[in-house]
Amino acid sequence: MAKTNVRSFRFDDDIMAIIEAFDGNNFSEKFDNIVKYCFIKVPEAKAKLDDLEKQIDEKKKELIELTDLSLKVNAFKCNIISLGQNISNIHYEAKGIYEKMKKAREKCNT
């Protein structure tokens, strides 16, 4: 295809290195390819980035929900442990009361 736009512009050496590193047989072809690549690939990359950011936000919400659930489970576990200790204490006290009542009955029967 014939080139109908002839332009001259100046740029830094680092820009020249980027253009020269791109695919193409000559400077014009390389420049065309890099512009076309950016025109097509940058929107695709932005769309993919937006999708990944959306997925990250969803995973953050899931993590918050799971963290909250984990805290509730740990609190429940602590309550069960506390309840078990209370039951043990009650059992110990009941056993003591039983022994006192048993001794009191023995005194009454004698």
KENU-588235 format. One line per field, with one value per atom (N, C-alpha, C, O): residue number from 1; residue in three letters; atom name; x, y, z. Coordinates in steps of 0.1 Angstrom, whole numbers, plus 5000, padded with zeros to 4 digits. Layout:
<atoms>
num = (NUM;...)
residu = (ALA;...)
atome = (CA;...)
east = (X;...)
north = (Y;...)
up = (Z;...)
</atoms>
This chain:
<atoms>
num = (1;1;1;1;2;2;2;2;3;3;3;3;4;4;4;4;5;5;5;5;6;6;6;6;7;7;7;7;8;8;8;8;9;9;9;9;10;10;10;10;11;11;11;11;12;12;12;12;13;13;13;13;14;14;14;14;15;15;15;15;16;16;16;16;17;17;17;17;18;18;18;18;19;19;19;19;20;20;20;20;21;21;21;21;22;22;22;22;23;23;23;23;24;24;24;24;25;25;25;25;26;26;26;26;27;27;27;27;28;28;28;28;29;29;29;29;30;30;30;30;31;31;31;31;32;32;32;32;33;33;33;33;34;34;34;34;35;35;35;35;36;36;36;36;37;37;37;37;38;38;38;38;39;39;39;39;40;40;40;40;41;41;41;41;42;42;42;42;43;43;43;43;44;44;44;44;45;45;45;45;46;46;46;46;47;47;47;47;48;48;48;48;49;49;49;49;50;50;50;50;51;51;51;51;52;52;52;52;53;53;53;53;54;54;54;54;55;55;55;55;56;56;56;56;57;57;57;57;58;58;58;58;59;59;59;59;60;60;60;60;61;61;61;61;62;62;62;62;63;63;63;63;64;64;64;64;65;65;65;65;66;66;66;66;67;67;67;67;68;68;68;68;69;69;69;69;70;70;70;70;71;71;71;71;72;72;72;72;73;73;73;73;74;74;74;74;75;75;75;75;76;76;76;76;77;77;77;77;78;78;78;78;79;79;79;79;80;80;80;80;81;81;81;81;82;82;82;82;83;83;83;83;84;84;84;84;85;85;85;85;86;86;86;86;87;87;87;87;88;88;88;88;89;89;89;89;90;90;90;90;91;91;91;91;92;92;92;92;93;93;93;93;94;94;94;94;95;95;95;95;96;96;96;96;97;97;97;97;98;98;98;98;99;99;99;99;100;100;100;100;101;101;101;101;102;102;102;102;103;103;103;103;104;104;104;104;105;105;105;105;106;106;106;106;107;107;107;107;108;108;108;108;109;109;109;109;110;110;110;110)
residu = (MET;MET;MET;MET;ALA;ALA;ALA;ALA;LYS;LYS;LYS;LYS;THR;THR;THR;THR;ASN;ASN;ASN;ASN;VAL;VAL;VAL;VAL;ARG;ARG;ARG;ARG;SER;SER;SER;SER;PHE;PHE;PHE;PHE;ARG;ARG;ARG;ARG;PHE;PHE;PHE;PHE;ASP;ASP;ASP;ASP;ASP;ASP;ASP;ASP;ASP;ASP;ASP;ASP;ILE;ILE;ILE;ILE;MET;MET;MET;MET;ALA;ALA;ALA;ALA;ILE;ILE;ILE;ILE;ILE;ILE;ILE;ILE;GLU;GLU;GLU;GLU;ALA;ALA;ALA;ALA;PHE;PHE;PHE;PHE;ASP;ASP;ASP;ASP;GLY;GLY;GLY;GLY;ASN;ASN;ASN;ASN;ASN;ASN;ASN;ASN;PHE;PHE;PHE;PHE;SER;SER;SER;SER;GLU;GLU;GLU;GLU;LYS;LYS;LYS;LYS;PHE;PHE;PHE;PHE;ASP;ASP;ASP;ASP;ASN;ASN;ASN;ASN;ILE;ILE;ILE;ILE;VAL;VAL;VAL;VAL;LYS;LYS;LYS;LYS;TYR;TYR;TYR;TYR;CYS;CYS;CYS;CYS;PHE;PHE;PHE;PHE;ILE;ILE;ILE;ILE;LYS;LYS;LYS;LYS;VAL;VAL;VAL;VAL;PRO;PRO;PRO;PRO;GLU;GLU;GLU;GLU;ALA;ALA;ALA;ALA;LYS;LYS;LYS;LYS;ALA;ALA;ALA;ALA;LYS;LYS;LYS;LYS;LEU;LEU;LEU;LEU;ASP;ASP;ASP;ASP;ASP;ASP;ASP;ASP;LEU;LEU;LEU;LEU;GLU;GLU;GLU;GLU;LYS;LYS;LYS;LYS;GLN;GLN;GLN;GLN;ILE;ILE;ILE;ILE;ASP;ASP;ASP;ASP;GLU;GLU;GLU;GLU;LYS;LYS;LYS;LYS;LYS;LYS;LYS;LYS;LYS;LYS;LYS;LYS;GLU;GLU;GLU;GLU;LEU;LEU;LEU;LEU;ILE;ILE;ILE;ILE;GLU;GLU;GLU;GLU;LEU;LEU;LEU;LEU;THR;THR;THR;THR;ASP;ASP;ASP;ASP;LEU;LEU;LEU;LEU;SER;SER;SER;SER;LEU;LEU;LEU;LEU;LYS;LYS;LYS;LYS;VAL;VAL;VAL;VAL;ASN;ASN;ASN;ASN;ALA;ALA;ALA;ALA;PHE;PHE;PHE;PHE;LYS;LYS;LYS;LYS;CYS;CYS;CYS;CYS;ASN;ASN;ASN;ASN;ILE;ILE;ILE;ILE;ILE;ILE;ILE;ILE;SER;SER;SER;SER;LEU;LEU;LEU;LEU;GLY;GLY;GLY;GLY;GLN;GLN;GLN;GLN;ASN;ASN;ASN;ASN;ILE;ILE;ILE;ILE;SER;SER;SER;SER;ASN;ASN;ASN;ASN;ILE;ILE;ILE;ILE;HIS;HIS;HIS;HIS;TYR;TYR;TYR;TYR;GLU;GLU;GLU;GLU;ALA;ALA;ALA;ALA;LYS;LYS;LYS;LYS;GLY;GLY;GLY;GLY;ILE;ILE;ILE;ILE;TYR;TYR;TYR;TYR;GLU;GLU;GLU;GLU;LYS;LYS;LYS;LYS;MET;MET;MET;MET;LYS;LYS;LYS;LYS;LYS;LYS;LYS;LYS;ALA;ALA;ALA;ALA;ARG;ARG;ARG;ARG;GLU;GLU;GLU;GLU;LYS;LYS;LYS;LYS;CYS;CYS;CYS;CYS;ASN;ASN;ASN;ASN;THR;THR;THR;THR)
atome = (N;CA;C;O;N;CA;C;O;N;CA;C;O;N;CA;C;O;N;CA;C;O;N;CA;C;O;N;CA;C;O;N;CA;C;O;N;CA;C;O;N;CA;C;O;N;CA;C;O;N;CA;C;O;N;CA;C;O;N;CA;C;O;N;CA;C;O;N;CA;C;O;N;CA;C;O;N;CA;C;O;N;CA;C;O;N;CA;C;O;N;CA;C;O;N;CA;C;O;N;CA;C;O;N;CA;C;O;N;CA;C;O;N;CA;C;O;N;CA;C;O;N;CA;C;O;N;CA;C;O;N;CA;C;O;N;CA;C;O;N;CA;C;O;N;CA;C;O;N;CA;C;O;N;CA;C;O;N;CA;C;O;N;CA;C;O;N;CA;C;O;N;CA;C;O;N;CA;C;O;N;CA;C;O;N;CA;C;O;N;CA;C;O;N;CA;C;O;N;CA;C;O;N;CA;C;O;N;CA;C;O;N;CA;C;O;N;CA;C;O;N;CA;C;O;N;CA;C;O;N;CA;C;O;N;CA;C;O;N;CA;C;O;N;CA;C;O;N;CA;C;O;N;CA;C;O;N;CA;C;O;N;CA;C;O;N;CA;C;O;N;CA;C;O;N;CA;C;O;N;CA;C;O;N;CA;C;O;N;CA;C;O;N;CA;C;O;N;CA;C;O;N;CA;C;O;N;CA;C;O;N;CA;C;O;N;CA;C;O;N;CA;C;O;N;CA;C;O;N;CA;C;O;N;CA;C;O;N;CA;C;O;N;CA;C;O;N;CA;C;O;N;CA;C;O;N;CA;C;O;N;CA;C;O;N;CA;C;O;N;CA;C;O;N;CA;C;O;N;CA;C;O;N;CA;C;O;N;CA;C;O;N;CA;C;O;N;CA;C;O;N;CA;C;O;N;CA;C;O;N;CA;C;O;N;CA;C;O;N;CA;C;O;N;CA;C;O;N;CA;C;O;N;CA;C;O;N;CA;C;O;N;CA;C;O;N;CA;C;O;N;CA;C;O;N;CA;C;O;N;CA;C;O;N;CA;C;O;N;CA;C;O;N;CA;C;O;N;CA;C;O;N;CA;C;O;N;CA;C;O;N;CA;C;O)
east = (5008;5000;5009;5019;5006;5014;5011;5000;5022;5021;5018;5025;5007;5002;5005;5005;5009;5012;5026;5032;5033;5047;5049;5044;5055;5057;5071;5078;5075;5089;5086;5080;5092;5091;5104;5111;5106;5118;5113;5102;5122;5120;5133;5143;5132;5144;5149;5143;5162;5168;5161;5161;5155;5148;5136;5133;5129;5118;5123;5116;5134;5140;5143;5141;5148;5152;5139;5139;5128;5116;5110;5106;5111;5106;5114;5109;5127;5137;5135;5138;5131;5130;5117;5115;5108;5095;5096;5106;5087;5087;5085;5077;5092;5091;5104;5115;5103;5115;5122;5134;5115;5122;5115;5105;5120;5115;5100;5092;5096;5081;5072;5062;5077;5069;5068;5058;5080;5080;5071;5064;5072;5063;5049;5041;5045;5031;5027;5016;5035;5032;5030;5021;5039;5038;5025;5018;5021;5009;4997;4988;4996;4985;4984;4973;4996;4996;4990;4982;4995;4989;4975;4967;4970;4956;4947;4936;4952;4944;4946;4937;4959;4962;4960;4956;4962;4960;4945;4943;4935;4921;4918;4911;4924;4922;4928;4922;4940;4947;4940;4939;4934;4926;4914;4910;4907;4895;4899;4891;4910;4914;4918;4914;4924;4928;4915;4915;4906;4893;4886;4881;4886;4880;4888;4882;4901;4909;4907;4906;4906;4903;4889;4887;4880;4866;4867;4861;4875;4876;4883;4880;4893;4900;4890;4891;4882;4872;4863;4859;4858;4850;4857;4851;4869;4877;4880;4880;4881;4883;4870;4871;4859;4846;4845;4840;4848;4848;4857;4853;4869;4878;4873;4874;4867;4861;4850;4849;4841;4831;4836;4831;4847;4853;4860;4860;4866;4873;4863;4865;4851;4841;4835;4833;4833;4828;4838;4834;4851;4861;4861;4863;4860;4859;4847;4848;4836;4824;4826;4822;4832;4835;4844;4842;4854;4864;4857;4859;4848;4840;4831;4830;4825;4816;4825;4820;4836;4845;4849;4849;4852;4856;4844;4845;4832;4820;4817;4813;4820;4819;4829;4825;4841;4851;4847;4849;4843;4838;4827;4826;4817;4806;4811;4806;4820;4825;4832;4830;4839;4845;4835;4836;4824;4813;4806;4803;4804;4798;4807;4802;4820;4829;4828;4828;4828;4827;4814;4814;4803;4790;4790;4786;4796;4797;4806;4802;4817;4825;4817;4818;4810;4803;4791;4789;4784;4774;4779;4772;4790;4797;4800;4797;4804;4807;4794;4794;4784;4771;4766;4761;4767;4762;4770;4764;4783;4791;4787;4786;4784;4780;4766;4764;4757;4744;4745;4738;4754;4756;4760;4756;4770;4775;4764;4763;4756;4746;4735;4730;4732;4723;4728;4721;4741;4747;4747;4745;4748;4748;4733;4731;4724;4710;4706;4698;4711;4708;4715;4712;4725;4732;4728;4733)
north = (4988;5000;5012;5013;5022;5034;5043;5044;5049;5058;5072;5078;5078;5091;5102;5114;5098;5109;5109;5099;5120;5121;5131;5143;5127;5136;5135;5124;5145;5145;5149;5159;5141;5145;5141;5132;5146;5143;5136;5138;5127;5119;5115;5116;5111;5108;5094;5086;5091;5079;5067;5056;5068;5057;5053;5041;5063;5060;5053;5044;5058;5052;5037;5028;5034;5020;5012;5000;5017;5010;5007;4996;5017;5015;5005;4996;5006;4997;4982;4973;4981;4967;4960;4948;4968;4962;4955;4958;4946;4938;4948;4957;4945;4952;4952;4950;4955;4955;4968;4968;4979;4992;5001;4997;5013;5022;5024;5023;5027;5030;5018;5020;5006;4995;4992;4988;4994;4992;5002;4998;5014;5025;5022;5023;5018;5014;5002;5002;4992;4980;4984;4979;4993;4996;5004;5002;5013;5021;5012;5013;5003;4994;4984;4982;4980;4971;4978;4972;4990;4998;5001;5001;5004;5007;4995;4997;4983;4971;4965;4961;4963;4956;4964;4958;4977;4985;4984;4981;4986;4984;4970;4968;4960;4946;4944;4938;4949;4948;4956;4951;4967;4975;4967;4967;4961;4953;4942;4939;4935;4924;4929;4922;4940;4946;4949;4946;4955;4959;4946;4946;4935;4923;4917;4912;4917;4912;4920;4915;4933;4942;4939;4939;4936;4932;4918;4917;4909;4896;4898;4891;4907;4909;4915;4911;4925;4930;4919;4919;4910;4899;4890;4886;4887;4879;4886;4879;4899;4906;4905;4903;4907;4905;4891;4890;4881;4867;4866;4859;4871;4870;4877;4872;4889;4895;4887;4885;4881;4872;4860;4856;4854;4842;4846;4838;4857;4862;4864;4860;4870;4872;4859;4857;4850;4836;4829;4823;4830;4824;4830;4823;4843;4849;4844;4842;4843;4838;4823;4819;4815;4801;4800;4792;4809;4809;4813;4808;4823;4828;4816;4814;4809;4798;4787;4781;4785;4775;4779;4770;4791;4796;4795;4791;4797;4796;4781;4778;4772;4758;4754;4746;4758;4755;4760;4753;4773;4779;4771;4768;4767;4759;4746;4742;4739;4727;4729;4720;4740;4743;4745;4741;4752;4755;4742;4740;4733;4720;4712;4706;4713;4705;4711;4704;4724;4731;4727;4724;4727;4724;4709;4706;4700;4686;4685;4677;4692;4691;4696;4690;4707;4712;4703;4701;4697;4688;4675;4670;4671;4659;4662;4654;4675;4679;4679;4675;4685;4686;4672;4669;4663;4649;4642;4636;4644;4638;4644;4637;4657;4663;4658;4655;4656;4651;4636;4632;4629;4615;4614;4605;4622;4622;4626;4621;4636;4641;4630;4629;4622;4611;4600;4595;4598;4588;4592;4583;4604;4609;4608;4605;4611;4610;4595;4593;4586;4572;4565;4554;4571;4565;4570;4566)
up = (5000;5000;5000;5008;4992;4990;5002;5007;5007;5019;5014;5005;5018;5013;5023;5020;5036;5046;5049;5054;5045;5048;5059;5057;5069;5081;5086;5084;5093;5099;5114;5116;5123;5137;5144;5139;5156;5164;5176;5182;5181;5193;5200;5193;5212;5220;5215;5208;5219;5216;5222;5216;5234;5240;5231;5230;5226;5217;5204;5199;5199;5187;5190;5181;5202;5205;5206;5202;5211;5212;5198;5195;5189;5175;5168;5161;5169;5163;5168;5160;5180;5186;5181;5182;5175;5171;5157;5150;5154;5142;5130;5130;5119;5107;5099;5105;5086;5077;5077;5074;5080;5080;5090;5096;5092;5102;5100;5110;5088;5085;5089;5095;5085;5088;5103;5108;5110;5124;5131;5140;5127;5133;5130;5140;5118;5115;5125;5130;5126;5134;5149;5155;5154;5168;5170;5181;5161;5163;5162;5170;5152;5151;5163;5168;5168;5179;5191;5198;5193;5205;5203;5213;5191;5189;5192;5197;5188;5190;5204;5211;5208;5220;5233;5243;5233;5245;5250;5262;5241;5246;5251;5261;5244;5249;5263;5271;5264;5277;5288;5300;5285;5295;5298;5310;5289;5292;5301;5310;5298;5306;5320;5330;5321;5334;5342;5354;5335;5342;5347;5358;5339;5343;5355;5365;5355;5366;5379;5390;5378;5389;5395;5407;5386;5391;5399;5409;5393;5400;5413;5423;5414;5426;5437;5448;5432;5442;5447;5459;5438;5443;5453;5462;5450;5459;5472;5483;5472;5485;5493;5505;5486;5493;5499;5511;5492;5497;5509;5518;5508;5519;5531;5542;5530;5541;5547;5560;5539;5544;5551;5562;5545;5551;5564;5574;5565;5577;5588;5599;5585;5594;5599;5611;5590;5594;5603;5613;5600;5608;5622;5632;5623;5636;5644;5656;5637;5644;5649;5660;5640;5644;5656;5665;5656;5667;5680;5691;5679;5691;5696;5708;5686;5690;5697;5707;5692;5697;5712;5721;5714;5727;5737;5748;5732;5740;5744;5755;5734;5737;5748;5757;5746;5756;5770;5780;5770;5783;5789;5801;5780;5785;5791;5801;5784;5789;5803;5812;5805;5818;5828;5840;5824;5834;5838;5850;5828;5831;5841;5850;5838;5847;5862;5871;5862;5876;5883;5895;5875;5881;5886;5896;5878;5881;5894;5903;5895;5907;5919;5930;5918;5929;5933;5945;5923;5925;5933;5942;5929;5935;5950;5958;5952;5966;5974;5986;5968;5975;5978;5989;5968;5970;5982;5990;5982;5993;6006;6016;6007;6020;6024;6036;6014;6017;6022;6031;6016;6019;6034;6041;6037;6051;6061;6072;6057;6065;6068;6079;6058;6059;6068;6077;6066;6075;6090;6098;6092;6106;6111;6123;6103;6107;6110;6119;6102;6103;6115;6119;6120;6131;6145;6155)
</atoms>
